[in-house]
């Protein structure tokens, strides 16, 4: 597994062909994207657990593995954009991949420039979709709480020590929802609506998973949270004084 280190949108490329992984990593990195490449579904799962990923490039024909199965599992557990990359040119494969929830599909051999364009297009669509949930004040610049700053315009979270903490689209939208309604109990349904995580394929417990991941990033002790507190039988409360910056 190889990874670049620049702070930029994070692309996870899953392909068992070392030459393809090298091509993707080199070209996308040259074009200001952060790239992690892996060869197996297990390595993909490990990266997704440890890091925030903005888009996944997933080969359907991994050695001894079913790429469609990995696409299905990924879509069931998250809304990370998926671009299927495969040598399969059959229309049925493309349709199946898109029906599983993939955002785009590109066949091998592909032009690196076309791949870059597709990655940028998918990132752009998700960025626009997540910028302003219904009912939010679009004139806001940022929120501050406990030394943290969530900049809504740059979509960055800066910690009390000045370092950037990377958030997935879902984590950022969830923190935005909490900051917009501090010290109020929000039900899971309300959080699904506010964070735009709701869809026919998303269930209440997805909120619990997102909150667990968010706690690990902003809480000093995630087991005893200072900010995101559980209200049994009711939902969650963001227990912090929030400063609004315009």
Secondary structure as UniProt FT lines:
FT   STRAND          2..3
FT   STRAND          10..14
FT   HELIX           18..30
FT   TURN            31..32
FT   STRAND          34..38
FT   HELIX           41..50
FT   STRAND          55..59
FT   TURN            63..64
FT   HELIX           67..77
FT   STRAND          81..86
FT   HELIX           91..99
FT   TURN            100..101
FT   STRAND          104..107
FT   HELIX           112..131
FT   TURN            134..135
FT   TURN            138..139
FT   STRAND          142..145
FT   TURN            146..147
FT   STRAND          148..151
FT   TURN            152..155
FT   STRAND          156..158
FT   TURN            160..161
FT   STRAND          164..165
FT   HELIX           169..180
FT   TURN            181..183
FT   STRAND          185..186
FT   HELIX           188..194
FT   TURN            195..196
FT   TURN            200..201
FT   HELIX           205..218
FT   HELIX           222..224
FT   STRAND          228..231
FT   TURN            232..234
FT   STRAND          235..238
FT   STRAND          243..245
//
